[in-house]
Amino acid sequence: MIEKNYQPADIESRMSRLWEDANAFKAGRPAVAGAEPFTIVIPPPNVTGSLHMGHALNNTLQDILCRFERMRGRDVLWQPGTDHAGIATQMVVERQLMERQEPGRRAMGRERFLERVWQWKAESGGTIVNQLKRLGASCDWSRERFTMDEGLSRAVLKVFVELYRAGLIYKDKRLVNWDPALLTAISDLEVQQIEVKGSLWHLRYPLEGVAFDPEDRSTYIVVATTRPETMLGDTGVAVHPDDERYKHLIGQHVILPLVGRRIPIVADTYSDPEKGSGAVKVTPAHDFNDFEVGRRHGLPQINILDIEGNLALKGNEDYLRGLPEGASEFAGELHGVERFAARKRIVERLENFGFLDKIEPHTHMVPHGDRSNVVIEPFLTDQWYVDAKTMAQPAIEAVRNGSTTFVPKNWEKTYFEWMENIQPWCISRQLWWGHQIPAWYGPDDKVFVAETEEEAVANALAYYVEKEVITPEQGHDMAVDPAKRAGFITRDEDVLDTWFSSALWPFSTLGWPDDVPEVKRHYPTDVLVTGFDIIFFWVARMMMMGLHFMKDVPFPTVYIHALVRDEKGAKMSKSKGNVIDPLHLIDELGADALRFTLSAMAAQGRDIKLSKQRVEGYRNFATKLWNAARFAEMNACALEPGFDPSQATQTLNRWIAHETARATREVTEAIEAYRFNEAANAVYRFVWNIYCDWYLELAKPVLTGPDGPAKTETRTMVAWARDEILKLLHPFMPFITEELWAVAATSKRDTILTLAAWPAQKGLEDAQAEAEIGWVVDLITAVRSLRAEMNVAPATLTPLALVNAPKETRERAERWSEVIKRLARLSEITIATEMPQGAVQLLVRGEVAALPLKGVIDFDAERTRLQKEMSKAEADIKRVDAKLGNTDFMARAPEEVVEEQRERREEAEARRVKIVEALERLKGI
């Protein structure tokens, strides 16, 4: 029996246990042993993570696909797992040690610290997984993987070694995003650009061989910088080759203020004549653009900072090389000074010596570490790199030739732009938590890369014996006794970027590099569902690795979903205080309501503007479904064994069968095309409007009438349509549908709903039934709409005239007369040969109906009211157009504010159109 009230919290926990006990989500179940596989790999959330709204959207969409295909009989593997999240996890554990006043990481040593991380992972690392289960994610949880588990670690080692031996992994000294707090290189994704109100310092660089005079601009070049402390590392000044102001100076030199370094003036198109003075300082070791300029012109790279962001000048040979006498004294004065304190002191000294031209206020974007919140430094270090340019070529071609397609397709342009300009991929991190790089160094820094320490040691010792660096006896002793080789052969302390292991996710999670049947069966996967922000960091890299190691794309389709924003269209952030917690919504309104909201709003290419009110609306939808099921139960509606809906005799029942088939087709086609919002809205329309509002309402007279064949058939059809609804709705709202599937049945089901067959409605199309019931529905809807437009009081009954109606329509009107009068608030339905006086015309399926309103409403007053409404709507449109036409407003207003104005215009325009229609109806009356 169905409970009176819908309580999602009770249902969700119960249904989760039901699915778990039934192994409902397990791939390779005997029932689907010979079925076509359908595979999705979950974008692995950080093991430190907690469910946020992006996760909720991403996993809801994946779950819709998996539940849909599972019901269609495919062998579904939704591969779950988590990412070890190098920086985040190490920070969590270090913070825990600090809070508990225990020895820190360095004091512990690497081995003990890593033991502590694994301990934390065992105790607290499953939070996000349990939260995904609360959302209803139907992953095969028995196959859960972790990017640091034994199997994935072996895959990582094999890939690194093979790419190294193929020349596609190498070590190089290049600029990286350096976090001076975490003391590691970080990826672009871990860099947050923050707008800062700073300054732009204009500095005078004296020309060589000319007496510097601050009052004489011909004696120096002015350059501008937002980071004056980096000037100590300048090795050039760049001007545009076509800039007439500086053409005569190209090839000459300036003397670096305060330092005395002689640096060349070079011609480079990077310098923009329209910006500032047109001349730019070049600091190859501290700016990504300058690094490339420096490479083009062979300029030295001088790193002036240490890993903590302090000036490192004492003993810095690159800095001191070629400087005049006294330079070392200046270096000693600033050595060890924190970068921003050094900035202040350097600016003061520049001003004292006349080298400061001017200072301007300057608002600009400054990179910060998303976890440390400190300013990130472009930093010159030795790191490991992947030759991404070479590996990108097959991945580019795979999208060009259609082997992999992006949905929406416009994201392919983003993919191509990045891939065709791809830079070397820095894969090393200065952390302890992660896959330690399988490289060992000999006493001369020669590197030995191997999958195991034993292999690397054997290779190294053989090499040094052959080179006669050590004797064969020493080599033998070192091979058998690790203590004897300590300090002679050492392992690289760095670990791999977490994106390296996750790039292997589509095949490493299946068991590769082992020769296991899962790899052959489930690779390539069917579709990847992910956000646009990791196209470069994850999607592109999976493409590269999949094509290189598996010789095939990892997925034929990449569905890119949009962002979930707040109700005003602003990006959610803790600082704005507009973050909506999905777990709070689940607690309050249920997972089904949240899931349906996200899917109903997931239009391709459009961000979701989420509000609690929208979720409340779909909670009401769930309640509507619940009450409809209770109505069916209270009216003894039950599905008879062997019932065939195509054999229904009653027009109303043939109509609901027709509408069910149409809804099934619409939902199926929309999911197949990844139009999740269209699928959700199609099933919503069918459940709320067709089934609840019309079918059950029109069936009430039969259900409450005398027993007989019509009543028996209608009871069965109500139950049949309800069951089809539960199937169609299950991918979107799995908990409530599974519960109703169980409790609404009058006998034991053959299967739980998640394993039931997807509807395949054939032979149910019935144009005749649709023409009749559709006409009834359209007529009632049109009358209701007109009464609302004309402000007819609900209690007032009005007559309706069918003008020159054909025989078929007159017969329909007679058959459904009582229902139409009751639902449309009519006093009578008459047949007329001409339009009655004082009547407002309606057009229903090409036929004319009339609502005589003379004496019911004051037509003149109604015209006046509508004209006032028209003026208001037009004023609203004009006001918004003024804003949208204002270039200053469009340039300054945040994106969400502009979007809000556009929506206001659309609403006002829709109001205006309705008013025009209403005024048209009143013409001639």
VOVO-165656 format. One record per residue (C-alpha): residue in one letter; x, y, z. Coordinates in steps of 0.2 Angstrom, whole numbers, plus 5000, padded with zeros to 4 digits. Layout:
AXYZ
...
END
This chain:
M500050005000
I500650174996
E500950295011
K499950455011
N501450565011
Y502950565000
Q504450565011
P506050555000
A507350525015
D506450365019
I506350305001
E508150344996
S509050245010
R507850105007
M508050094988
S509950114990
R509949955000
L508849864988
W509949904973
E511549854983
D510749684988
A510249654970
N511949694963
A510949794951
F512349894945
K513649764942
A514349744925
G514349574917
R512849504926
P512249334919
A510749414912
V511749524900
A513149404897
G512949414878
A512349594877
E513249744869
P514249834882
F513950014887
T515450094896
I515750264905
V517150304916
I516750424929
P517850584930
P518750534946
P518350664960
N519750704972
V519850584986
T519850734998
G518250804989
S516450834994
L515050834983
H514751004975
M513451054962
G514651024947
H514850844953
A512950834955
L512650884937
N514050784930
N513550624939
T511650644936
L511950654917
Q513050504917
D511750414928
I510350454916
L511350374902
C511850214912
R510050184919
F509350214901
E510550094893
R510449964907
M508549964904
R508849944886
G509749774889
R511549824887
D512949764899
V513249934907
L514949974916
W514950134924
Q516750134931
P516950224947
G518450284956
T519450434964
D520950534961
H522350534974
A522450724972
G524250754976
I524250924983
A522550924991
T522850765000
Q524650805006
M523950975013
V522450885022
V523650765031
E524950905035
R523551015042
Q522950865052
L524750835059
M524851015064
E523151025072
R523650865083
Q525350945087
E526250795079
P527850805070
G527750885053
R528150795036
R529950835036
A530250775054
M529250615050
G530250575034
R529450515018
E529050335022
R528150375038
F527250515031
L526650415016
E526050285029
R525050415037
V524250475021
W523650295017
Q522950285035
W522050455032
K521350385015
A520750225023
E519850325037
S519150475028
G519450455009
G517750385005
T516650535008
I516350584990
V515950404985
N514550394999
Q513950564993
L513850504975
K512850354981
R511650474990
L511350554973
G510850384966
A512450354955
S512250184948
C514150144946
D514749964948
W515450004965
S516249834966
R517549894953
E518050054962
R519750114958
F521050234965
T522350314955
M523650254967
D523050074969
E524249934964
G523549904947
L523550094941
S525250114949
R525949984937
A525050064923
V525850224927
L527650154928
K527450064911
V526750214902
F528150334909
V529550204905
E528850174887
L528650364883
Y530350394890
R531150264879
A530250334864
G530950504868
L529250574872
I529650604890
Y531150704894
K531950824907
D532151014903
K532451174912
R530851284908
L529651404917
V528251324928
N526951394939
W527851384955
D526951394972
P528151474985
A527051414999
L526851234994
L528551224986
T528051134970
A527551164952
I525751164949
S524651154934
D523651294925
L522051224932
E522751244950
V523051434946
Q521651554950
Q521751724942
I521251864954
E520952044950
V522052154960
K522152344961
G524052364959
S525252484951
L526152504934
W527952564937
H528752654922
L530652634923
R532052724914
Y533352604906
P534952714901
L535652684884
E537452624883
G538752754879
V537552904883
A537653004899
F536052964908
D534953124911
P533253094918
E532653254910
D533253204893
R532153064886
S533453024872
T534652954885
Y533552814890
I532152694886
V530552684897
V529852514901
A528352474912
T528152324924
T526952264937
R528352174945
P529852284947
E530752164958
T531052054943
M532052184934
L533552114942
G533351964931
D533152064915
T534252014900
G533452114886
V532352254881
A531152214866
V530352334854
H529252304838
P530352294822
D529152414814
D529152544828
E529952704820
R530352774838
Y531552624841
K532152564824
H533852654826
L534152574843
I533852394838
G535552304841
Q536152424854
H536152404873
V535452474889
I536252474906
L535152384918
P534752514932
L535452464950
V536252314943
G537452374929
R537152224917
R537352264899
I535752204890
P535352214871
I533852294863
V533052164852
A531652174839
D530152064842
T528352074837
Y527852024855
S528152214859
D526552314856
P526852494850
E525152534855
K525452484874
G526352594886
S528052654879
G528052514866
A529652444874
V529552294886
K530852224898
V531252044895
T531451934910
P531551754903
A531651664920
H530151754927
D528851774914
F528151644902
N528051764887
D529751834891
F530451654891
E529851634873
V530551804868
G532251754876
R532351594867
R532051674850
H533451794854
G534651684864
L534551794879
P535151724896
Q533951654909
I534351724926
N533351664940
I533351784955
L532251694967
D532351544978
I530951414980
E530151514994
G530051674984
N531451764992
L532851854982
A534351734979
L535751844973
K537251794984
G538251664975
N537051664960
E538351644946
D537051684933
Y536551844941
L538351904945
R539151854928
G539852004919
L539352134932
P540352284937
E541352304953
G540152334968
A538752224961
S539052084974
E538852214988
F537052254981
A536752074979
G537152044998
E536052185003
L534552114995
H534951924996
G533551835006
V532351975006
E530551925003
R529951964985
F528652094990
A529752175003
A531152174990
R529952264978
K529752404989
R531552424992
I532052414974
V530652544969
E531352664983
R533152644976
L532552674958
E531752834963
N533252894972
F534352864957
G533152944945
F532652784936
L530852794941
D529852884927
K528052874935
I526852754944
E525152724938
P523652634947
H523352474938
T522052344940
H522552174933
M522451994935
V523751904946
P523951714947
H523651644964
G523751464970
D521951394972
R522451304988
S523851404995
N523051574990
V524851644987
V525451734972
I526151614960
E527851644952
P528351594934
F529951494940
L531451424930
T531751244936
D532251074930
Q530650974928
W530050814918
Y529050844902
V527950754890
D528150804872
A526350844870
K526550924853
T527050754845
M525750664855
A524350784851
Q524450754832
P523450594832
A522250664845
I521950814833
E521650704818
A520450584828
V519250734831
R519550804813
N519050634805
G517550604817
S518250464827
T517850564842
T516450694842
F516150834854
V514350874859
P513951024858
K515051024842
N515751204845
W516851134859
E517951054845
K518551234840
T519151254858
Y519951084858
F520851124841
E521451294846
W522351224862
M522951064854
E523751154839
N524651274851
I525051144864
Q526551174875
P527651034883
W526750954898
C527550974914
I527250814924
S528350824939
R527850894956
Q528950924971
L527750824983
W527850664992
W526150594989
G525950534972
H526750414960
Q528650434962
I529550464946
P530450294941
A532050384938
W533750344947
Y535350454946
G537150404946
P538550504953
D538750594937
D536850634936
K536550504922
V534750454923
F534150274923
V532350254920
A531450084923
E529850004930
T530749934945
E532149984956
E533049814953
E533049844935
A533650024936
V535049974948
A535549834937
N535649944922
A536650084932
L537849964939
A538249884923
Y538450054915
Y539750114928
V540649944928
E540849964909
K541450144911
E542650084925
V541950204937
I541750054949
T542449884949
P541449724945
E541649674963
Q540949844969
G539549824957
H539149654964
D539149714982
M538049864978
A536849754968
V536549634983
D536749764997
P535649924996
A536650005010
K538249995000
R537450094985
A536650224996
G537250394989
F537950314974
I536250284965
T534750394971
R532950394965
D532150554959
E531150624974
D529750704963
V528150634960
L527050634944
D525650764941
T523950684946
W523350714928
F524650594922
S523850444930
S522050504926
A522550524908
L522650324908
W520950314917
P519950234902
F521050084901
S522050074917
T520450054927
L519949904916
G521449814921
W522749864908
P524249834907
D523649654911
D522949554897
V521149544905
P519449524895
E518749684903
V519949784892
K519449704876
R517649714881
H517449894887
Y518849994878
P518450104870
T517150174881
D515550244874
V515450424880
L516350544891
V515350664901
T516350804908
G516450994911
F517251114898
D518651174910
I519551004909
I519550984890
F521351024890
F521950944907
W521050784905
V520050754889
A521550794878
R522750694888
M521650544888
M521550554869
M523450564868
M523750414879
G522250304873
L522850324855
H524650294859
F524450144870
M522750064864
K522850124846
D521050184847
V520150334854
P519550314872
F517850374868
P516850414852
T515850554860
V516350684873
Y514750774880
I515250934888
H514051004900
A513951184906
L514151264923
V512951274937
R512751454942
D511651544955
E509851604951
K510551764944
G511851684933
A513351724944
K514651594946
M514551504963
S515951544975
K516251544993
S516851724993
K515251784985
G514251674998
N513151604984
V513651424984
I512151304984
D512551144993
P511850994984
L511850885000
H510751015009
L509551014995
I509550824995
D509250825014
E507750945012
L506950904995
G507650744990
A508950684977
D507550654964
A507050834964
L508850894963
R509250774949
F507650814939
T508051004941
L509750984934
S509250874920
A507750984915
M508951134914
A510451044906
A510151124888
Q511651104877
G512851244878
R511851344891
D512351364909
I511151314922
K510351454933
L509951354949
S508851414963
K508051324978
Q506351374971
R506651274955
V507051114965
E505551144976
G504551144960
Y505150974955
R504850914972
N503050964969
F503150864953
A503750704963
T502250734975
K501050744960
L501750584953
W501550504971
N499750564973
A499350504955
A499950334960
R498950334976
F497350394966
A497650234955
E497750124970
M496250194978
N495250164962
A495849984962
C496850014946
A497949854943
L498849784928
E498049624922
P499249484917
G499449484898
F498649654896
D498949724878
P498649914877
S498449904858
Q496849804861
A495949944871
T494249984865
Q493850154874
T494350314864
L495150384880
N496150234883
R496750224865
W497250404867
I498350384882
A499150234874
H499550344859
E500250484870
T501250354880
A502050294863
R502350474858
A503150514875
T504250364874
R504850404857
E505250584862
V506150534878
T507150404870
E507750504855
A508150654866
I509250544878
E510150464863
A510550644856
Y511150704874
R509750824874
F509450794893
N508350944895
E507150894881
A507050714888
A506650784905
N505350904899
A504550774888
V504250654902
Y503750804914
R502450854901
F501750684899
V501650644918
W500950814923
N499950874909
I499450724899
Y499250584912
C498850684928
D497950834922
W496950764908
Y496950574907
L496550544926
E495350694925
L494450624910
A494450454917
K493650494934
P491850484928
V492150304922
L493150254937
T491850314949
G490350254938
P489550084937
D490649924935
G490749854917
P492049824903
A492450014901
K492850034919
T493849874920
E494849924904
T495150094911
R495750034928
T497049924919
M497550064907
V497850184921
A498950054930
W499850014913
A500150194909
R500750224927
D502050084925
E502650154908
I502850324917
L503950244930
K505050164917
L505250334907
L505550434923
H506750304931
P508350374924
F507950544930
M507150504947
P507750334952
F507250334970
I505350374969
T505050274954
E505850114961
E504850134977
L503250154967
W503650014956
A503749904971
V502249974982
A501050004968
A501049834961
T499649714967
S500749564964
K502649534965
R503649604951
D504749504940
T506149624942
I506649784951
L506349934941
T508149974937
L508349804928
A506649814920
A506549834901
W506450014893
P504750044885
A504649994867
Q502950054862
K502349984845
G500749984836
L499950114849
E499850264837
D498050304835
A497650464825
Q495750444827
A495850444846
E497150584847
A496050684835
E494550664847
I495350684864
G496650804858
W495150914852
V494350904869
V495950954878
D496351094866
L494551164867
I494551164886
T496351244887
A495851374874
V494251424884
R495251424901
S496551534893
L495351654886
R494351674902
A495951714911
E496451844898
M494751924899
N494751924918
V493151814918
A492851764937
P493051584940
A491351564947
T490451634932
L489851504920
T489851554901
P489051484886
L490051414871
A489551414853
L490351294840
V490151394824
N489851294808
A490551144816
P490650984805
K489650824810
E491150744818
T491450894829
R489650904835
E489650714839
R491250744849
A490550884858
E488950784863
R489950634869
W491050744880
S489850884884
E489750854903
V491650844905
I491951004894
K490651104903
R491351054920
L493151084916
A492951244906
R491651324917
L490351324904
S488451344906
E488051264889
I488751214872
T487751264857
I487951244838
A487851404828
T487851444810
E488651614813
M489651714826
P488551764840
Q488451944845
G489652004858
A490651844857
V492551824857
Q493251704844
L494251554847
L495151444834
V495351264840
R496151144827
G495651254813
E493851264819
V492951414826
A492151424843
A491451574851
L491351634869
P489851754871
L490451874884
K489252024882
G488552064899
V489851954907
I491352084905
D491452264901
F492252264884
D492752454884
A493552434902
E494452274896
R495152364881
T495752504893
R496552384905
L497452284891
Q498052454883
K498752494900
E499652334901
M500252354883
S501052524888
K501852444903
A502552304893
E503252424880
A504052534893
D504852384900
I505552334883
K506152514880
R507052524896
V507952364894
D508452404876
A509152574882
K510352474893
L510752334881
G511152474868
N512252564880
T514052514875
D514752574892
F513452464901
M513852314890
A515752334893
R515652354912
A514152254917
P514452074923
E513951934911
E512551884923
V511852054924
V511752074905
E510951904904
E509651954917
Q509152104906
R508952004891
E507851884900
R506752034906
R506652084888
E506051914883
E504751914897
A504052084892
E504052034874
A503051884878
R501751984888
R501652104874
V501251974861
K499851904873
I499052074875
V499152104856
E498151934854
A496851984867
L496652154859
E496452074842
R495051964849
L494052114855
K494052204838
G492352224831
I491452184847
END
